[in-house]
Amino acid sequence: MKNLNIKFSSATVAIVLDGNFAAIEKTIGKANAIYITDEKVYALHQKKFKGKQTIVIPSGEEHKQQATVDFIIEALLNFGADRHSILVGVGGGVVTDMVGYVGGVYMRGIAVGFVPTTILAMVDASIGGKNGIDVGLYKNMVGLIKQPIFLFYDFTFLNTLPNHQWENGFAEIIKHAAIKDAKLMAELNANNLAYYQKNTKALKTLIEKNVQIKVKVVQKDEFEKGDRKLLNFGHTLGHAIENQHALLHGHAISIGMVYAAKISQVLNGFTGTGLLVDTLKKYGLPTAMHFDIDAAMEIMQKDKKKATAGMQYVLLNKIGKAVYETIPMKSLQKLIKLYS
């Protein structure tokens, strides 16, 4: 695996694709580094943080709120963090989202780097500079785009990753295949979760491939004016049911992708729903659930992707070819009800 230096409009991000956590301070210096992780990661990998300035926050999406941000900022003040400090977010998407956000607002902006410890964070959440917090049930309603100075991948963190978090991350991998890479979808469908859990070389290659997919999308459209919107495939409905039903992000997105595929059948003549559903099932992901459609629609009314004419929704023309279209809210509600 090769290291990458990725240029975005506002920054260059160094991506170390197969590193050793202990080597980070050789690059950024021990004095400047302040590590932020959650209780679960800290409990499992406490030795890795020995001798390091570390802030430990509660685990879980329900804590991705302003109160946790305030806790982090108070801890930074107690550490004497200044504009030369570098925040190192070590964890899954909740940690990287919040650390990136804090880095963007603390003292009007200080450097951040991420050590993603989950599949989801490695292939999606840590890449691209989107950071933020939830407001009640409304996902990522407050945030900013700020690129980290580095992404550092240490695959030993995956040794303690529970199975449901593997499933969680593979939802985003399957999403990338659905919107950008039909060949990757065929590969995923030919294998299963156990294959990648046992085959480290194949897993690392898969992670790198997905990093490249997301990086290329973000480089073309860092501020989500066009193609980056395609990364929201499955997320519009997925976000609306995720917090409402306390689902893992990937599980909610999996359900959202299935609905989006079925809507694509009606509106775009998409014929790949069976392949998508079959692939999701091979990775232990849910493809259907009962939920309150009216409540979901109410949450979607406040989604960032809502436009005056309706909801900007990502659909598939075929596997590997996604488009975004504006669907009137009443029409969208009828289509969701059609498949519920």
C-alpha positions as CSV (number, residue, x, y, z in Angstrom):
1,M,0.0,0.0,0.0
2,K,1.3,3.4,-0.9
3,N,1.0,6.7,1.1
4,L,-0.8,9.5,-0.6
5,N,-0.6,13.3,-0.6
6,I,-4.1,14.5,-1.6
7,K,-4.5,18.1,-2.7
8,F,-7.9,19.8,-1.9
9,S,-8.7,23.4,-2.6
10,S,-7.9,24.5,1.0
11,A,-5.2,22.0,2.1
12,T,-3.1,19.0,1.3
13,V,-3.9,15.9,3.3
14,A,-1.2,13.3,4.0
15,I,-2.7,9.8,4.0
16,V,-0.7,7.0,5.6
17,L,-2.5,3.8,4.5
18,D,-0.7,1.2,6.6
19,G,1.0,2.9,9.6
20,N,1.9,2.3,13.2
21,F,0.0,4.5,15.7
22,A,3.2,5.0,17.8
23,A,4.9,6.7,14.8
24,I,2.5,9.7,14.7
25,E,4.4,11.8,17.1
26,K,7.6,11.5,15.0
27,T,5.8,13.6,12.5
28,I,3.8,16.1,14.5
29,G,5.8,16.2,17.8
30,K,4.6,15.0,21.2
31,A,4.3,18.5,22.7
32,N,1.7,19.7,20.2
33,A,-0.5,16.6,20.0
34,I,-3.7,16.3,22.0
35,Y,-5.6,13.0,21.4
36,I,-9.3,12.8,21.5
37,T,-11.0,9.4,21.6
38,D,-14.1,7.7,23.0
39,E,-14.6,5.4,26.0
40,K,-14.8,2.2,24.0
41,V,-11.6,2.8,22.0
42,Y,-9.7,4.0,25.0
43,A,-10.7,1.0,27.1
44,L,-9.6,-1.4,24.3
45,H,-6.4,0.3,23.5
46,Q,-5.4,2.1,26.7
47,K,-1.7,1.2,26.2
48,K,-1.5,3.1,22.9
49,F,-2.4,6.4,24.8
50,K,0.1,6.0,27.6
51,G,2.0,9.2,28.2
52,K,-0.2,11.1,25.7
53,Q,-2.4,14.1,26.5
54,T,-5.8,12.5,25.9
55,I,-9.4,13.6,26.1
56,V,-11.9,10.7,26.5
57,I,-15.5,11.4,25.5
58,P,-18.6,9.2,25.8
59,S,-19.2,6.7,23.0
60,G,-22.2,6.7,20.6
61,E,-24.1,8.8,18.1
62,E,-26.3,10.2,20.9
63,H,-23.3,12.1,22.2
64,K,-22.6,13.8,18.9
65,Q,-24.1,16.9,20.3
66,Q,-23.0,20.4,21.4
67,A,-22.7,19.3,25.0
68,T,-19.8,17.0,24.1
69,V,-18.2,19.7,22.0
70,D,-18.3,22.0,25.1
71,F,-16.7,19.2,27.2
72,I,-13.9,18.9,24.7
73,I,-13.3,22.6,24.5
74,E,-13.1,22.9,28.3
75,A,-10.6,20.0,28.4
76,L,-8.5,21.8,25.7
77,L,-8.5,24.9,27.8
78,N,-7.3,22.9,30.8
79,F,-4.5,21.4,28.7
80,G,-3.5,24.9,27.6
81,A,-4.2,24.1,23.9
82,D,-3.2,27.0,21.6
83,R,-3.1,27.6,17.9
84,H,0.0,25.4,17.6
85,S,-1.8,22.4,19.0
86,I,-2.8,19.5,16.8
87,L,-6.0,17.6,17.7
88,V,-5.7,13.9,16.8
89,G,-9.1,12.2,16.6
90,V,-8.9,8.5,17.2
91,G,-12.1,6.6,16.6
92,G,-15.0,6.1,14.4
93,G,-17.1,8.6,12.5
94,V,-18.6,10.2,15.6
95,V,-15.2,11.0,16.9
96,T,-13.8,12.3,13.6
97,D,-16.9,14.4,13.0
98,M,-16.7,16.1,16.4
99,V,-12.9,16.5,16.5
100,G,-12.9,18.1,13.0
101,Y,-15.7,20.4,14.1
102,V,-13.9,21.4,17.3
103,G,-10.7,22.0,15.3
104,G,-12.6,24.3,13.1
105,V,-14.0,26.5,15.8
106,Y,-11.5,26.4,18.7
107,M,-9.5,29.6,18.6
108,R,-11.1,30.1,15.1
109,G,-9.3,27.0,13.8
110,I,-6.4,24.7,14.7
111,A,-5.0,21.7,12.9
112,V,-6.5,18.3,13.2
113,G,-5.6,14.8,12.1
114,F,-7.6,11.6,12.2
115,V,-6.8,8.0,13.1
116,P,-9.9,6.1,11.9
117,T,-10.5,2.9,13.9
118,T,-13.5,1.5,12.1
119,I,-14.2,0.4,8.6
120,L,-16.8,3.2,8.2
121,A,-14.4,5.9,9.3
122,M,-11.6,4.5,7.1
123,V,-13.6,4.5,3.9
124,D,-15.9,7.4,4.5
125,A,-16.3,9.5,7.6
126,S,-12.7,10.6,8.0
127,I,-12.3,11.6,4.4
128,G,-13.3,14.8,2.7
129,G,-13.4,17.4,5.5
130,K,-17.1,17.2,6.5
131,N,-17.4,17.7,10.2
132,G,-20.3,18.4,12.5
133,I,-22.8,17.5,15.2
134,D,-26.4,16.5,15.4
135,V,-29.2,18.7,16.7
136,G,-31.7,16.4,18.4
137,L,-32.9,13.9,15.7
138,Y,-31.4,16.1,12.9
139,K,-28.2,14.6,11.6
140,N,-25.1,16.8,11.0
141,M,-27.3,19.9,11.1
142,V,-24.4,22.1,12.4
143,G,-20.9,21.8,11.0
144,L,-18.2,22.9,8.6
145,I,-15.8,21.7,5.9
146,K,-12.3,21.6,7.2
147,Q,-9.7,19.2,5.9
148,P,-7.4,17.3,8.3
149,I,-3.7,17.6,7.9
150,F,-3.3,13.8,7.9
151,L,-5.2,10.5,7.9
152,F,-3.3,7.7,9.6
153,Y,-4.5,4.1,9.1
154,D,-3.4,1.5,11.7
155,F,-5.1,-1.7,10.9
156,T,-4.4,-3.2,14.4
157,F,-7.4,-1.2,15.6
158,L,-9.6,-3.5,13.6
159,N,-8.6,-6.5,15.7
160,T,-11.0,-5.4,18.4
161,L,-13.8,-4.2,16.1
162,P,-17.1,-6.0,16.8
163,N,-18.9,-7.7,14.0
164,H,-21.8,-5.2,13.8
165,Q,-19.2,-2.4,13.2
166,W,-17.7,-4.4,10.3
167,E,-21.2,-4.6,8.8
168,N,-21.7,-0.9,9.6
169,G,-18.7,0.0,7.5
170,F,-19.4,-2.2,4.6
171,A,-22.6,-0.3,3.9
172,E,-20.5,2.6,2.8
173,I,-18.2,0.4,0.7
174,I,-21.3,-1.0,-1.0
175,K,-22.6,2.5,-1.5
176,H,-19.3,3.5,-3.3
177,A,-19.7,0.5,-5.6
178,A,-23.3,1.3,-6.3
179,I,-22.7,4.9,-7.3
180,K,-19.2,4.7,-8.9
181,D,-17.9,1.2,-9.6
182,A,-19.8,-1.7,-11.1
183,K,-16.7,-3.9,-11.1
184,L,-16.3,-3.4,-7.3
185,M,-20.0,-4.4,-6.8
186,A,-19.3,-7.6,-8.6
187,E,-16.3,-8.3,-6.4
188,L,-18.2,-7.6,-3.3
189,N,-21.1,-9.8,-4.4
190,A,-18.6,-12.6,-5.2
191,N,-17.3,-12.5,-1.6
192,N,-18.7,-11.9,1.9
193,L,-17.8,-10.3,5.2
194,A,-15.9,-13.3,6.5
195,Y,-13.7,-13.3,3.5
196,Y,-12.4,-9.8,4.2
197,Q,-12.2,-10.4,7.9
198,K,-9.8,-13.3,7.3
199,N,-7.9,-11.9,4.3
200,T,-5.9,-8.9,5.5
201,K,-4.3,-8.2,2.1
202,A,-7.7,-8.2,0.3
203,L,-9.1,-6.0,3.0
204,K,-6.3,-3.4,2.8
205,T,-6.6,-3.4,-1.0
206,L,-10.4,-2.8,-0.6
207,I,-9.9,0.0,1.9
208,E,-7.4,1.7,-0.4
209,K,-9.8,1.4,-3.4
210,N,-12.6,3.0,-1.4
211,V,-10.3,5.8,-0.2
212,Q,-9.5,6.6,-3.8
213,I,-13.1,6.6,-4.8
214,K,-14.1,9.1,-2.1
215,V,-11.0,11.2,-2.6
216,K,-11.7,11.6,-6.3
217,V,-15.3,12.6,-5.7
218,V,-14.3,15.2,-3.1
219,Q,-11.5,16.6,-5.1
220,K,-13.9,17.4,-8.0
221,D,-16.5,18.8,-5.7
222,E,-15.2,19.7,-2.2
223,F,-18.1,21.9,-1.2
224,E,-20.9,19.6,-2.5
225,K,-22.2,21.7,-5.4
226,G,-22.4,18.8,-7.8
227,D,-20.9,15.3,-7.9
228,R,-20.3,15.0,-4.1
229,K,-24.0,14.9,-3.6
230,L,-23.9,11.4,-5.1
231,L,-22.2,10.2,-1.9
232,N,-25.6,10.8,-0.2
233,F,-27.0,7.7,-1.9
234,G,-29.2,6.0,0.7
235,H,-28.6,8.8,3.2
236,T,-31.7,10.9,2.8
237,L,-34.1,8.4,4.2
238,G,-31.4,6.6,6.1
239,H,-30.7,9.7,8.2
240,A,-34.4,10.2,8.8
241,I,-34.7,6.8,10.4
242,E,-31.2,6.4,12.0
243,N,-31.6,8.5,15.1
244,Q,-35.3,8.0,15.3
245,H,-34.9,4.2,15.7
246,A,-31.4,4.2,17.3
247,L,-29.9,2.3,14.3
248,L,-26.3,2.1,13.4
249,H,-25.4,4.5,10.6
250,G,-24.6,1.8,8.1
251,H,-27.7,-0.2,8.9
252,A,-29.9,2.8,8.3
253,I,-28.1,3.7,5.1
254,S,-28.5,0.1,3.9
255,I,-32.3,0.4,4.2
256,G,-32.1,3.8,2.6
257,M,-30.2,2.4,-0.4
258,V,-32.8,-0.3,-1.0
259,Y,-35.6,2.3,-1.0
260,A,-33.5,4.5,-3.3
261,A,-33.0,1.6,-5.7
262,K,-36.7,0.8,-5.8
263,I,-37.5,4.4,-6.4
264,S,-34.9,4.3,-9.2
265,Q,-36.8,1.4,-10.7
266,V,-39.9,3.6,-11.0
267,L,-38.3,6.8,-12.1
268,N,-35.2,5.7,-14.0
269,G,-35.9,2.1,-15.1
270,F,-33.1,0.8,-12.8
271,T,-32.7,-3.0,-13.0
272,G,-30.0,-3.7,-10.4
273,T,-32.1,-3.8,-7.2
274,G,-31.7,-7.5,-6.8
275,L,-27.9,-7.4,-7.0
276,L,-27.8,-4.6,-4.5
277,V,-30.1,-6.3,-2.0
278,D,-28.2,-9.6,-2.4
279,T,-24.9,-7.9,-1.8
280,L,-26.1,-6.0,1.3
281,K,-27.4,-9.3,2.8
282,K,-24.0,-11.0,2.2
283,Y,-22.5,-8.4,4.6
284,G,-25.1,-8.8,7.3
285,L,-26.9,-5.6,6.5
286,P,-30.7,-5.1,6.8
287,T,-32.7,-4.4,3.7
288,A,-36.1,-3.6,5.1
289,M,-37.8,-2.5,8.3
290,H,-41.1,-1.0,9.5
291,F,-40.9,2.7,10.4
292,D,-43.1,5.7,10.7
293,I,-43.2,7.2,7.2
294,D,-44.9,10.4,8.3
295,A,-42.3,10.9,11.1
296,A,-39.5,10.2,8.6
297,M,-40.9,12.7,6.1
298,E,-41.1,15.3,8.8
299,I,-37.4,14.9,9.6
300,M,-36.6,15.0,5.9
301,Q,-38.4,18.4,5.6
302,K,-35.4,19.8,7.6
303,D,-32.7,17.8,5.7
304,K,-29.9,20.0,4.3
305,K,-30.6,18.4,0.8
306,K,-34.2,19.8,0.7
307,A,-34.7,22.3,-2.0
308,T,-37.7,24.6,-2.7
309,A,-39.1,22.2,-5.3
310,G,-38.6,19.1,-3.3
311,M,-35.9,16.8,-2.0
312,Q,-32.6,16.3,-3.9
313,Y,-32.5,12.5,-4.0
314,V,-29.7,10.3,-5.3
315,L,-30.9,7.6,-7.7
316,L,-29.3,4.9,-9.8
317,N,-29.5,4.6,-13.6
318,K,-27.4,1.4,-13.3
319,I,-24.9,0.0,-10.9
320,G,-21.9,2.3,-10.9
321,K,-23.9,5.2,-12.4
322,A,-25.7,7.5,-10.0
323,V,-27.6,10.8,-10.6
324,Y,-29.3,13.2,-8.3
325,E,-32.8,14.5,-9.0
326,T,-35.3,16.7,-7.3
327,I,-38.4,14.8,-6.3
328,P,-41.5,16.7,-4.9
329,M,-42.1,15.8,-1.3
330,K,-45.6,14.4,-1.9
331,S,-44.3,12.2,-4.7
332,L,-41.4,11.0,-2.6
333,Q,-43.8,10.1,0.2
334,K,-46.0,8.1,-2.2
335,L,-43.0,6.2,-3.5
336,I,-41.7,5.3,-0.1
337,K,-45.2,4.1,0.9
338,L,-45.4,2.1,-2.2
339,Y,-42.4,-0.1,-1.0
340,S,-43.3,-0.2,2.7
